[in-house]
């Protein structure tokens, strides 16, 4: 039975599937949800009923207001909204039945249990984040499925204490979900098999193993009501393993990217092919398997399809809608989720199909006949919990921006799990974990037991004495901050006695990099039921909660890589009585394989070469000793731990190659970072001669494309416009005479653009001073004294010197005369002395002096007296 246990991710799933925003909430969030419910429901004795889902109620998550809405599946109405503290926190996977609520924080690896019978938090466990892990619940059994390591561990659903029962399969494994009878189904791709596992508090074993394909297969899997469906992506086969044997069928379509929900309800299964925008439908009949295939309409980007009541529901990843098809592919309906944002999540629960938009107010519940009802998750005229500041947080209107900081991380503290009780002679030593602050410092902890209570400040432990030997006690701890009381955490029942087990000896600790923590071992103690392992730093208990195990070894997670730890072990007997704690273990500094290198990138740098670059990987407690770059074609390249690039040679020119970059330390290889690049090198350009004219430079060059076609050659003066031409010669225009330029040539191939630069210059523009004497009178001697050259471009400026007929002068730039043409001070004309030349321009000389254009006849462009375009303006 599943209810609120599926709150964070509304998909028929018991294992992580395609990511989505808003579908996860932090442990703090959900704990606050339960705490708020406790605050409002405990007095009415309705705690269990509030979480019971068999009455047709289910919970849907809304990320923007940070609230869970309880929906009546029959009416489609929300009858309760619960504001959540820290609603934009970690992703959490939740499983629930009538007795237990299990919360798995995917970001920290912390797992927390809620006892719905005793109404409190009872256990905690850290499973780490280094592996692909799911925590699954069925009846009174909790299992941790580590897909990367091929392990299935059985836990106590109340305490989360690991049992001795572990199922080991060749890693990695695929799938992990219970069918309706409680069989756990898994696939082993390396062996091409599907495994039916029987797991309980007494055992964990592979009850049945069936070959479904060739070894080393690329498998996907969905668990059916009675069995499992294995999807061989490479061979294109669908194989059903069930009570009536193994049946297989080949699909006439590529299954390269096939995906299916982890759990399928009913006799029809849907397999989605996103690249082909198609769905393969499998009908699981008693006699045979039958398949059909249909494509979704143009414009639809199919998400993972879910089969329900003989119809196929396909969420559209492009727009907020779910398209409904018959099993034969006939389009039947479109369920619009108008105004919804983000990914839609589909799940079959309690005989209904729920469609939730966690980033919006919209949701729908669909009946078996295909009819549906809209759900407004943001209803405010319903009961709310204590919430933030004792009010229901108002829901944003559709389209409102996400007010991320509003009331975030403010509220009562989280539960102080785990509560560990160790009985002694007429006393019990009670300790507990630190509660999440949620915006307010812890003011005190209230410890209560059957027979008394005590307020504790500044400590997380208490010795309760004066108790009666032989009488069982349970301890309840509640944290309080300025916002109020948080939810309670409960201990196991323990019974004081004067009979205690011995002290554990030979306690040893070692780093356990494969487990993401430290492994502690000790000699077994006679009469011990379990052992409590306490983590020490600097001789004092650390913030890592104590770990309780039944075996004489424990994996301690939640440690900080590279920091020093010691451990003590205390044995407890069947009554919960503890003996003397062991002496501290040796010191250990945990470490793990490095994290993926950051910012991976690659560039073709040769005809058969790519250079791969990255930023350092987090070392995780042990220095990175090397990086290994593995191409999808070619040989791996290994470089030192301080390297930030590697050159990979011998690659096929023109092909796009994928590279995996892994960092290594003594724990081994970390998870890879991935990048890709096309093999080859951007063109190499050699610039030759650059002869210049007055307003242009001709750039002669050659290009080496390194085995690839060269296209799009350009040349320009730095900062100027680019000109195109052949890939051997381009004329760069728009330049000015007598100037030096940096010439830039670019050429492109499939790898990228190469560039070369070279200095060049335009031809100097010279002119001849022209002043010829006239034929009569004073005209005959007018030019003998030369023409005036001025300090500034105006005839009213100071004369600098005189220039004489026939002298050669370089023209630098120009400026228009400052006086109007009809002003006596303006330049007029050279009259008969220079062929009646008229111009209003002044020309600047290299020495900074100015000569009227009417006296300087330029070697080029001189006739353009209106614009004198050959020269730039000064």
GIKAGI-V528531 format. One line per field, one symbol per residue. ss: DSSP state (@ for helix, = for strand, . for the rest). phi: phi as a letter, one per 20 degrees, with the letter a starting at -180 (. if undefined). burial: I if it has 16 or more other C-alpha atoms within 10 Angstrom, else O. Layout:
# GIKAGI-V528531
ss = ???
phi = ???
burial = ???
This chain:
# GIKAGI-V528531
ss = ...@@@....................@@@@@@@@@@@@@@@.....@@@@@.....======....======.....======........=====...======....======....=======......======..======....=====......=======.....=====.....=====....=======....========.......======..======....======..======.......==...=....======....=======....=======......=...===..======....======....======........=====..=====.....=====.....=====......==...=..=...........................======..======...........======..=====....=====......==.=======..==...==...==............=====@@@.=====........========..==.....===...====.......=========....==.........==........=========..=======..........======.....====....====.......==========..==...======..=..====....=....========......=======.....==....====.......=========....=========....====.......@@@@@.....====........=====....===..====............=.@@@@...=..====.....===@@@===..............=.
phi = .cbggdgfbecfbcbgcgfbfmeccfggffffgffffgfedffemdgfffdfdfenebdceceffmbddedefeemdedbcdfcflfddfececcbcfdccdddefednedcdcefeemaecbbbdemcfdeccddcbldcdcdddffdmdcdecffeemffeeecddcfeedcnpbeefeneedccdgfdmcdddddcbfdabbefbccfcaffleddcbceefcpbdedefeemddcddbfdodccbeeeafdgdfbbfgcddoecdddedgfelbceddeeefebeccbcbeefgnedfeffceblnddddfefebfbcedcffenffdacefdgnfcnfecdbeblmcdddcdfebeebbcdefenfbcfcefegdecfdffmellbefffffgnfffefeflflcqffffeeeeddcecfmbcedcbffefflnbffeadddcbfprbbeccmbcbbeddmeefndeccdccceccfepeefeddeffccgaedcffefclfccbfcffdmacddcaffdfneebcdddedclncgefffgddceeebbdddneegneeccbdccecefenedeffffffffbdfbbffffgelfbbbfcagcccddcadgefflnbgfeadcddefbodfcdcffefcbbeddmefgneedecddceccfeoeefedcbbaefqcggdddeefcfddfcbceddbccdelncfdblecbaegndfeddrfebbceedmedfmdeceeddcbccferdebccbfbbeffedbdfcbdfeeclfgfcgefendfddfbfafefffeadddgnfdceedacbfffdgfeefeefdbelffbllfcadeddeegeneccfgfdceffbmffeffdlffdfff
burial = IIIIIIIIIIIIIIIIOOOOOIIIIIIIIIIIIIIIIIIIIOOOOOIIOIIIIOOIIIIIIIIIIIIIIIIIIOOIIIIIIIIIIIIIIIIIIIIIIIIIIIIIIIOIIIIIIIIIOOIIIIIIIIIIIIIIIIIIIIOOIIIIIIIOIIIIIIIIIIIIIIIIIIIOIOIIIIIIIIIOOIIIIIIIIIIIIIIIIIIIIOIIIIOOIIIIIOOOIIIIIIIIIIIIIIIIIOIIIIIIIIOOOOIIOOIOOOIIOIIIIIIIIIIIIIIIIIOIIIIIIIIIOOOOOOIOIIOIOOOIIIIIIIIIIIIIIIIIIOIIIIIIIIIOIOIOOOIIIOOIIIIIIIIIIIOIIIIIIIIIIIIIIIIOOIOIIIIIIIIIOOOIIIIIOOOIIOIOOOOOOOOOOOIIIIIIIIIIIIIIIIIIIIIIIIIIIIIIIIIIIIOIIIIIOOOOOOOIOOOIIIOIOOIOIOOIIIIIIIIIIOIIIIIIIIIIIIIIIOOIIIIIIOIIIIIIIOIIIIIIIIOIIOOIIIIIIIIIOOOOIIOIIIIIIIIIIIIIIIIIIIOOIIIIIIIIIOIIIIIOIIIIIIIIIIIIIIIIIIOIIIIIIIIIIIIIIIOIIIIIIIIIIIIIIIIOOOOOOIIOIOOIIIIIIOIIIIOIIIIIIIIIIOIIIIIIIIIIIIIIIIIIIIIOOIOIIIIIIIIIIOIIIIOIOIIOIIIIIOOOOIOIOOIOIIIIIOIIIIIOIOIIIIIIIIIIIIIIIIOIIIIIIIIIIIIIIIOOOOOOOOIOOIIIIIIIIIIOOOIOOOIIIOOIIIIIIIIIIIOOOOOOOIIIIIOOIIOOIIIIIIIIIOOOIIIIIIIIIIOOOIOOOOOIOIIOOO
